[in-house]
Structure formats: C-alpha cells, structure tokens
Amino acid sequence: MLALLAAVPILLTIVLTVVFNMSAKKVLPIAWAVIVVIGYFAWEMKVLDIAAYSVAGFLGSIDTLLIIFGAILLMNMLDKAGAMHRIQGMFNGITEDARIQLVIVGFAFSAFIEGAAGFGTPAAIAAPLLIGLGFPPMAAAVSCLILNSTPVPFGAAGTPTNAAADIVKEMLPTIGVTDFEAWKLGLSFISALGMAVGALLIIFVVVGIVTRMFGKNKSFMDALPVLPFCLFAAVVFDIFFLLLAKFIGSEITSLTAAAITIFVLIGAAKAGFLMPKTIWRFESDEKKDKRTEDIPHMSLFKAWIPYLFVSLWLILTRIPQLGLKGPIKSVVISIKGILGVPEAAWNFAILNNPGVAPFILIVLLSIPLYGLTGTQVKEIFSKSANQVYGATIALIFGFGLVYMYRYSSINGLGLDSMLLTMAKGVADLAGGNYFYFATFIGSVGAFMFGSNTVSNIMFSPLQFQTAQLLNIPPTVILALQNQGGAIGNMICINNIVAAAATTGVITIKGIEGKLIRTDIVPWAIYYVICIITMLIAMQLGIAPTI
C-alpha cells in the first residue's frame, strides 16, 4: 500500500503530461504539492523538514538552469557573431544529407560532449547545432534526447559508473571481492556491453523517426539508404567504447570513443564511403536560401574557437588524472542548515558547473574576439534569459519533488524513503523475475532525477542487496541499473524540459507529453536489448558471476 502511495506523484506526472498534454511547468508544482501532502500525512514528516528539503531542492535546480542558460547564451553569441553560420557551412560542406548530419552531430558529437561533461550538456550543444543545419526544432530535440543514451554510463568522465561502484564499495566483501579496481573494470565492461549492442540499432531507429515524422514523404523507408552508414558509425564507436571500458576504465570511455568516431565519420563522409546515392533534406530546408551574403567571412578556426575551448576545458577539468578536477570542484558555495534543519544543505561547485565554466566564461571572453558591441551583448543576454524562463518553474519544482523523494526517510515513523519503499514494492512484486525489472528501476530513478548518477546513488545499494537475496550476480544487476539509468534519460521529465527549452519548443502546448510519447518506443527497444544482451552474456560466461 505504501509503495503504491509513494508512486502517486510519479503516476500523476505521467498521466497529466502524456494523457492530458499539460505542460511540465503546471504539472510539476502539482506533483510537488501532492508529495508534500503524502509526506506529511503518510510518512509523518515534520513541516520544517518538508520546507527545508523542498528549499534545498529549489536551490539544487540552479545547477541545471545555469547549464541551460549558459548553453543558450553560447549559441546565441555564436549566432550573432556569424560563427554558427560558418560551423553550419562546415557540416554542410561534409555532406548536405540531413541523415548523415544527424549521425555525425546528433550521435558522435553529442556523445563526445556527454563523455566530457554529461548532465544535460549534449542536448544543449548538439540540438541547437542541428537546428542551425536546417533541422526542425522538434526533430533536434527528439534526436538528441534519444541518441544521448548510449554514452551516458560514462558521461562526465565516468561519473555514473564510478558512483555506482563507490556507493556499494563497502558491500563488496560480502560477495568475495577483494580487488575493487578490477571489479570496477568488470562493471564498466558489462555496463558498456548492453549500451554498445543497443547503439547498433538505435542510431538507425532515430534516423527513421526523423524521416517518418519530419520528412517530406513521412516515410521510415527514407532512412534505409543510410543504414550502412549508421551501422558503420555504431561499429566504430563500439569497438573503442568496449575496449576502453574493459581495459582502461570508465573515465575516458565515452569521451575518447566519440572523439575517434567523429574524425572517422567525417573522413568517411568526405570520401563518399557508404554515402547514399541521393541527398535527403527537410522540405523547409530545401526552400531556405543559404544566407551567404549577409554574414561576414570568418575562418573556420575562428568560428570553432569557443567550442575548442569548451572541449579543452571539459577534458582538463573532468579527467581526475590530469589533476585539475579536485581544485575546480573545491570552489564551493554552501548553505548549511537550511531553515534550521542541520542535514538540509545546498552545495554548489560553481566552477564545476558547465553553465558557468566554460559556457558563460567563454561567452565573456569571446565578446572582444568577435567584436560584438554593447547593444549586441545586451540583446544576446536578454534573448537567452527569455528562452530559459519557460523551463525555470518546471525545473524548480522538479528538483523540489526529487528532494522530497530522497529525504522522506527522515520521518516520524521510521519508514524507508518513498523512493526505496516504491522500489522494494517492485522487487516484492517481481520475485524471481526481478532480473527483468532491474533496468526499469534504474529508468525510474533517471525519470525522476534527470540523472543516471543520482539514480545509481539512490538505487545501487538496494539493487545489490536484492540481487544477493535472489541469488542473482549483483554485478550484473548493477550493470542493468546503470543501463536503465542511461536509457531513462531520454524520457526523464527534467531532460525533456531542458531539451525543449534549449531548442525553443518549450512554448508549444503539451510539448513535454509529445516528446515522452515519441521517445517511449526507442526506450522500450533499448530496454529489451539490454536485457537480452545481459542474458546472452551470462549464458556465454562473459558476464561476472558475482
């Protein structure tokens, strides 16, 4: 009964967005109010605790909002300076086929950004770039949400996988593990395996969705000519993805595999390798003039300078071995004891936030580079603030909801948190079939938190213990949790809102529900692939037995 009650805010969020097409900025305040009522009456949380952790959640949204604002600001600055037009021309110079552009930018480039920064930055950077190449904003949002799944377990220099490993580290002796680093390599590889197999199909599926929903012929068949190139992209990425995960570790898996893939795909496209015989573009793009006269000439290097510095900063500050990650994360703004509740706190590592550094920082440094006037700078900041406004309410209350779920363990009845109560209910219901639900639990965590990392932190101990009770290899279950959190990002409400805001479709009524309905089928496909891959790996003895 308690598990069902805990699920009410989630179920309500799904119903109101998907069925009734209500916007997230209306739904999430309602969901937050509902969980407050449940927390007070059913979990007997103190009013002061409810208020304090809600405020902590509201403050927690600043991190994400700054990423969105910084990314939009960077894009608007590049557009105003004419640099974006030059970058678009480069990709058009590689090929004018929108399907190939989608594979290179939407998959490979997005995976590179995910590997470097994670936490919403891929959609914030890649989606507007696709729009600049002529993609409808909705197509860009859908594509980037779905494609930013494969690299996620190793996003932000391996943060999700490392978090899952670290949170269960003290439990490993119970399954006979004495070498933590060796065990973590095994977890990295088996987590990567399911994502790699999924990539073989999901890239082509996304191209098909785009041609079916946004193409002139509204046909999935228009994707078939690029099937060989999609498979080629997946194979190149997968080879390095799996090798790095198995032998190096999680920190550079997505980052390095994606960087190599970008160079290989650009070279292949320029050489005409596996290229379709006919060019496919969006109907609206075909009618658009290329606006070559109204933009001053700019060198390709100068146009790319902000992105080069973004990539360099993210690499230098996200890979621990380079020695800058610690100092960057040490610059923290903290508020302790919110509303007098000792455990309620907000910590903001300002320089570790991609919105601040590098996005906003590089925008400020680029103003003299591109010779922007004071009036132009004011226009850029004003436009960016207006674009972010639509996502602000949704994200504030979304984070408030998340914090209520996380900290509902602080109650007068000694109950588990609502989140753990809900997950245990699923485990009890599944019984011997729990194996098939582990990925679902990971996705639920990502759906609510907008983060594979947070999902892993919240659910990995529960998944580990439940696997032990049911005599299922805990490492395998943790890998399924990790994969579930990764694919859950494509349907997570916070990511949906962020992608909608970044692409400008946030103003469309019911857009969040439409995006979820579009993404749910690819999510289900990836879900099944992960399960089947793990079953085969266990059968072949590839998967860990502990």
C-alpha positions in Angstrom: 0.0 0.0 0.0 2.8 2.4 0.9 4.7 1.6 -2.3 1.6 2.5 -4.3 1.1 5.7 -2.3 4.7 6.7 -2.9 4.2 6.2 -6.7 1.2 8.6 -6.9 3.3 11.7 -7.7 5.1 9.8 -10.5 1.9 8.3 -11.9 0.2 11.7 -11.7 3.2 13.3 -13.6 3.0 10.7 -16.3 -0.8 10.9 -16.7 -1.0 14.7 -16.7 1.8 15.2 -19.2 1.2 12.2 -21.5 -2.6 11.9 -21.4 -3.7 15.4 -20.8 -0.9 17.2 -22.5 -0.3 19.6 -19.6 3.0 21.4 -19.6 5.6 20.5 -17.0 5.6 24.0 -15.5 2.0 23.2 -14.5 2.3 19.5 -13.7 5.5 19.5 -11.5 4.2 22.1 -9.0 1.1 19.9 -8.6 3.2 16.8 -8.2 5.4 18.6 -5.6 2.2 19.6 -3.7 0.9 16.0 -3.7 4.2 14.6 -2.4 4.2 17.2 0.4 0.7 16.1 1.5 1.8 12.4 1.3 5.0 13.1 3.2 3.1 15.0 6.0 0.2 12.6 6.5 1.5 9.2 5.5 5.2 9.4 6.4 4.6 11.9 9.2 7.4 14.2 8.1 7.8 17.4 10.1 6.6 20.6 8.4 10.0 22.2 9.0 11.8 19.2 7.3 9.4 19.3 4.4 10.1 23.0 3.9 13.8 22.7 4.4 14.3 19.9 1.9 12.0 21.5 -0.6 14.1 24.7 -0.4 17.2 22.6 -0.8 15.7 21.1 -3.9 14.7 24.5 -5.3 18.3 25.7 -4.8 19.5 22.5 -6.4 17.8 23.5 -9.7 20.2 26.4 -10.1 22.8 23.9 -11.3 20.7 22.7 -14.2 19.2 26.1 -15.0 22.7 27.6 -15.4 23.7 24.8 -17.8 20.7 25.6 -19.9 21.3 29.3 -19.7 25.0 29.1 -20.5 24.4 26.8 -23.4 21.7 29.0 -24.9 23.9 32.1 -24.3 26.8 30.5 -26.1 24.6 29.5 -29.1 23.1 33.0 -29.3 26.5 34.6 -29.1 27.9 32.4 -31.9 24.8 33.1 -34.0 25.0 36.9 -33.5 28.7 36.8 -34.4 28.2 34.7 -37.5 30.3 31.9 -36.2 27.4 29.4 -36.1 26.7 30.1 -39.8 30.3 29.2 -40.6 30.1 26.0 -38.5 26.9 25.0 -40.2 28.6 25.5 -43.5 31.4 23.2 -42.5 28.9 20.4 -41.8 27.1 21.2 -45.0 30.5 21.0 -46.6 30.9 17.5 -45.4 27.5 16.5 -46.7 24.2 18.2 -47.3 22.3 15.0 -46.4 20.5 15.7 -43.2 20.5 12.0 -42.3 24.3 11.8 -42.3 24.5 15.1 -40.4 22.2 13.6 -37.8 24.6 10.6 -37.3 27.7 12.8 -37.1 26.3 15.7 -35.0 23.4 14.1 -33.2 25.2 10.9 -32.2 29.0 11.2 -32.4 29.4 14.9 -31.4 26.7 14.6 -28.8 28.5 11.5 -27.3 31.7 13.5 -27.1 30.1 16.3 -25.1 28.4 13.7 -22.9 31.7 12.0 -22.2 33.3 15.3 -21.3 30.5 17.0 -19.3 27.3 15.0 -19.1 24.4 16.4 -17.1 22.3 17.8 -19.9 25.1 19.5 -21.9 24.8 17.3 -25.1 21.3 18.4 -25.9 22.2 21.9 -25.0 25.0 22.0 -27.6 24.2 19.5 -30.3 20.4 20.2 -30.6 20.8 23.9 -31.5 23.6 22.9 -33.9 21.2 20.6 -35.7 18.7 23.4 -35.8 21.3 25.6 -37.4 21.8 22.9 -40.1 18.1 23.1 -41.0 16.5 20.6 -38.7 13.1 21.4 -37.3 13.5 22.2 -33.6 11.2 19.3 -32.6 13.4 16.9 -34.7 16.5 18.2 -33.0 15.0 17.8 -29.5 13.8 14.2 -30.2 17.0 13.1 -31.8 19.3 14.4 -29.1 17.2 13.0 -26.3 17.2 9.5 -27.7 20.8 9.4 -29.0 22.2 10.7 -25.8 21.7 7.4 -24.1 24.5 5.1 -25.3 27.4 7.2 -23.8 25.6 8.1 -20.6 27.1 5.4 -18.2 30.4 7.0 -18.9 29.3 10.6 -19.1 31.1 13.4 -17.3 34.3 11.3 -17.2 32.6 8.1 -16.0 30.6 9.7 -13.1 27.5 7.4 -13.2 29.6 4.2 -13.3 32.0 5.4 -10.7 29.1 6.5 -8.5 27.5 3.0 -8.7 30.8 1.4 -7.8 31.7 3.7 -4.9 28.3 3.5 -3.3 28.5 -0.3 -2.9 32.2 -0.5 -2.2 31.8 -1.4 1.4 29.4 -4.2 0.5 31.8 -6.0 -2.0 33.5 -8.2 0.6 30.1 -10.0 1.1 30.4 -11.4 -2.4 34.1 -12.2 -2.2 35.5 -9.1 -4.0 39.0 -8.1 -2.7 40.3 -6.1 -5.7 38.0 -3.1 -6.1 39.6 -1.7 -9.2 39.5 -5.0 -11.1 35.8 -5.4 -10.1 35.0 -1.9 -11.3 36.6 -2.7 -14.7 34.2 -5.7 -14.9 31.3 -3.5 -14.0 32.4 -0.9 -16.6 32.7 -3.5 -19.4 29.4 -5.3 -18.7 27.6 -1.9 -18.5 29.1 -0.9 -21.8 28.2 -4.1 -23.5 24.4 -3.6 -23.4 24.8 0.1 -24.5 27.1 -0.9 -27.4 24.7 -3.5 -28.7 21.8 -1.0 -28.5 23.8 1.5 -30.5 23.8 -0.9 -33.5 20.1 -0.3 -33.8 19.2 2.9 -32.0 21.1 5.3 -34.4 19.1 3.9 -37.4 15.9 4.0 -35.4 16.3 7.7 -34.7 17.1 8.4 -38.3 13.9 6.6 -39.2 11.9 8.5 -36.6 13.1 11.8 -38.1 12.3 10.8 -41.7 8.9 9.4 -40.7 7.9 12.4 -38.5 9.5 15.3 -40.3 10.4 14.2 -43.8 8.5 15.3 -46.9 7.3 11.7 -47.6 6.6 10.9 -43.9 8.3 7.5 -44.5 10.5 5.3 -42.4 11.8 3.9 -45.7 13.7 7.1 -46.4 16.1 6.1 -43.7 17.1 2.8 -45.4 19.8 4.3 -47.7 21.8 5.4 -44.7 21.5 2.1 -42.8 25.1 1.0 -43.8 26.5 4.4 -42.5 24.5 4.1 -39.3 25.9 0.6 -38.7 29.4 1.8 -39.6 29.2 4.6 -37.0 27.9 2.3 -34.3 30.7 -0.3 -35.0 33.5 2.3 -35.0 32.2 3.7 -31.7 31.5 0.3 -30.1 35.0 -1.0 -30.8 36.7 1.7 -28.9 33.9 2.0 -26.4 34.2 -1.6 -25.3 38.0 -1.7 -25.4 38.3 1.4 -23.2 35.6 0.2 -20.8 37.3 -3.2 -20.4 41.0 -2.2 -20.2 41.2 1.5 -19.2 38.1 2.2 -17.1 35.1 4.5 -17.1 36.7 8.0 -17.1 37.5 8.4 -20.8 35.4 5.6 -22.4 32.7 7.8 -24.0 34.9 10.8 -24.4 37.6 9.1 -26.4 35.4 6.7 -28.3 33.3 9.6 -29.5 36.3 11.8 -30.5 37.7 9.0 -32.6 34.3 8.3 -34.2 33.8 12.0 -35.2 37.1 12.0 -37.1 36.4 8.7 -38.8 32.8 9.6 -39.8 33.9 13.0 -41.2 36.6 11.3 -43.2 34.3 8.6 -44.4 31.6 11.1 -45.5 34.1 13.3 -47.4 35.5 10.2 -49.1 32.0 9.2 -50.1 32.2 5.9 -48.1 28.8 4.3 -47.6 27.1 7.6 -48.7 23.5 7.4 -50.0 23.1 7.9 -53.7 20.6 10.8 -53.3 20.7 13.8 -50.9 17.9 13.9 -48.4 16.9 17.2 -46.7 14.0 18.6 -44.9 11.4 20.2 -47.1 11.7 23.5 -45.3 15.4 23.5 -45.6 15.3 22.9 -49.3 13.4 26.1 -49.7 15.7 28.1 -47.5 18.3 30.3 -49.0 21.8 29.7 -47.5 22.3 33.4 -46.5 25.9 33.5 -47.7 25.9 37.2 -48.4 24.6 38.6 -45.2 27.3 37.1 -42.9 30.9 38.4 -43.0 33.5 35.9 -43.9 35.1 34.1 -41.0 37.7 31.4 -40.8 36.6 28.0 -39.7 39.2 28.0 -36.9 37.9 31.3 -35.6 34.3 30.0 -35.7 35.3 26.9 -33.7 37.4 28.7 -31.1 34.7 28.8 -28.4 33.9 25.1 -29.0 37.6 24.2 -28.9 38.0 25.9 -25.6 34.8 24.3 -24.3 36.1 20.9 -25.2 39.6 21.6 -23.8 38.2 22.9 -20.5 35.9 19.9 -20.0 38.6 17.4 -20.8 41.1 19.1 -18.5 38.7 19.5 -15.6 36.8 16.2 -15.8 39.6 13.6 -16.0 40.9 13.1 -12.5 44.4 12.0 -13.6 45.1 15.5 -15.1 45.0 17.0 -11.6 42.5 19.9 -12.1 39.3 18.1 -11.2 39.9 18.4 -7.5 40.8 22.1 -7.4 37.9 23.0 -9.7 35.4 21.1 -7.5 36.8 22.6 -4.3 35.4 26.1 -5.1 32.0 25.6 -3.5 29.2 27.9 -2.4 27.4 26.3 0.6 24.4 26.9 2.6 24.2 24.7 5.7 21.3 24.0 8.0 18.6 25.4 5.7 15.7 26.7 7.9 17.5 25.4 10.9 17.5 21.7 9.8 21.1 20.5 10.2 21.0 17.9 7.4 19.4 20.2 4.8 22.1 21.8 2.8 22.9 23.2 -0.7 26.4 22.9 -2.2 27.2 24.5 -5.5 30.6 23.9 -7.1 30.4 27.0 -9.2 33.5 26.3 -11.4 32.4 22.7 -11.9 29.1 23.8 -13.4 29.4 23.7 -17.3 26.9 26.7 -17.5 29.3 28.9 -15.6 32.6 27.4 -16.8 33.1 27.0 -19.6 29.9 28.4 -21.2 29.4 31.8 -19.7 33.1 32.3 -19.1 33.9 31.6 -22.8 31.0 33.8 -23.9 32.5 36.7 -22.0 36.0 36.0 -23.4 34.6 35.8 -26.9 33.0 39.2 -27.0 36.2 41.0 -28.0 37.2 38.1 -30.2 34.2 38.6 -32.4 34.0 42.4 -32.0 30.5 42.4 -30.5 29.0 45.7 -29.5 27.4 46.5 -26.1 24.0 46.6 -27.7 24.6 43.2 -29.3 25.8 41.7 -26.0 22.7 43.1 -24.2 20.4 41.5 -26.9 22.2 38.2 -26.5 21.8 38.1 -22.7 18.1 39.3 -22.9 17.2 36.8 -25.5 18.8 33.9 -23.6 17.1 34.8 -20.3 13.7 34.9 -22.1 14.4 31.5 -23.6 15.2 30.0 -20.2 12.2 31.5 -18.4 9.9 28.8 -19.7 11.9 26.0 -18.1 12.5 27.7 -14.7 9.3 26.9 -12.9 9.3 23.3 -14.1 12.9 22.6 -13.0 12.5 24.4 -9.7 9.5 22.2 -8.7 11.0 19.1 -10.4 14.0 19.3 -8.1 11.8 20.0 -5.1 9.9 16.8 -5.9 13.2 14.9 -6.2 14.4 16.1 -2.8 11.2 15.1 -1.2 11.6 11.6 -2.5 15.2 11.4 -1.4 14.8 12.8 2.1 11.4 11.3 3.0 13.4 8.8 5.0 13.6 11.5 7.7 10.1 10.8 9.2 8.4 10.2 12.4 7.5 6.6 11.7 11.0 5.2 10.9 9.9 4.3 7.4 12.2 4.0 4.4 12.2 6.8 1.9 9.3 6.9 -0.5 11.7 6.0 -3.3 13.1 2.9 -1.6 9.6 1.9 -0.5 8.5 2.1 -4.1 11.5 0.1 -5.4 11.1 -2.6 -2.7 7.4 -2.9 -3.8 8.6 -3.6 -7.3 11.1 -6.2 -6.1 8.4 -8.0 -4.0 6.0 -8.0 -6.9 8.6 -9.3 -9.3 10.1 -12.0 -7.1 12.1 -14.4 -9.2 11.6 -12.2 -12.2 13.4 -9.3 -10.6 16.2 -9.6 -13.2 13.8 -8.1 -15.7 12.9 -5.2 -13.5 16.4 -4.0 -12.5 16.7 -1.9 -15.7 13.2 -0.5 -15.1 14.1 0.7 -11.6 17.2 2.4 -13.0 15.0 4.2 -15.5 12.5 5.2 -12.8 15.4 6.8 -11.0 16.6 8.7 -14.1 13.0 9.7 -14.9 12.6 11.3 -11.5 16.1 12.7 -11.0 17.2 13.5 -14.6 20.5 11.9 -13.8 21.9 8.4 -14.2 24.4 9.3 -11.5 21.7 10.1 -8.9 19.7 7.1 -9.9 22.8 4.9 -9.3 23.5 6.5 -6.0 19.9 6.0 -4.8 19.2 2.5 -6.1 22.5 0.7 -6.4 22.6 -0.5 -2.7 19.0 -1.7 -2.9 19.7 -3.5 -6.3 22.9 -5.1 -4.8 21.1 -6.4 -1.7 18.1 -7.6 -3.6 20.3 -9.5 -6.1 22.1 -11.2 -3.2 18.7 -12.3 -1.7 17.6 -13.7 -5.0 20.9 -15.3 -5.9 21.5 -13.2 -9.0 25.0 -11.9 -9.6 25.0 -8.4 -8.0 27.4 -7.0 -10.6 25.0 -7.9 -13.4 22.1 -6.3 -11.6 24.2 -3.2 -11.1 25.0 -3.1 -14.8 21.3 -3.3 -15.6 20.7 -0.5 -13.1 23.4 1.6 -14.8 22.0 0.9 -18.3 18.4 1.6 -17.1 19.5 5.0 -15.8 21.2 5.7 -19.1 18.2 5.0 -21.3 15.9 6.6 -18.8 17.4 9.9 -19.6 15.6 10.0 -22.9 12.2 10.0 -21.1 13.1 11.9 -18.0 10.9 14.9 -17.4 13.8 17.2 -16.4 15.8 16.3 -19.5 12.6 16.7 -21.6 12.1 20.2 -20.2 15.8 21.1 -20.7 15.8 19.9 -24.4 12.5 21.7 -25.1 13.9 24.9 -23.6 17.2 24.7 -25.5 15.5 24.0 -28.8 12.8 26.7 -28.3 9.9 24.3 -28.4 9.1 24.8 -24.8 6.4 27.3 -25.8 4.4 24.6 -27.7 1.4 23.4 -25.6 1.8 19.8 -24.4 5.3 19.5 -25.9 6.6 17.5 -22.9 3.9 14.8 -23.3 4.6 14.7 -27.1 8.3 14.2 -26.5 7.7 11.4 -24.0 5.3 9.6 -26.3 7.8 9.8 -29.1 10.7 8.6 -27.0 9.0 5.8 -25.2 9.3 3.3 -28.1 13.1 3.8 -28.5 13.3 3.5 -24.7 11.4 0.2 -24.8 13.6 -1.1 -27.7 16.8 -0.3 -25.8 15.3 -1.8 -22.6 14.7 -5.1 -24.3 18.2 -5.1 -26.0 19.9 -4.5 -22.6 18.0 -7.5 -21.0 18.7 -9.8 -24.0 22.4 -8.8 -24.2 22.9 -9.5 -20.5 21.1 -12.9 -20.7 23.4 -13.9 -23.6 26.5 -12.6 -21.8 25.6 -14.7 -18.7 24.9 -17.7 -20.9 28.3 -17.3 -22.6 30.2 -16.7 -19.4 31.1 -13.1 -20.4 29.2 -11.5 -17.5 30.6 -11.6 -14.0 29.4 -14.4 -11.8 29.4 -12.4 -8.6 
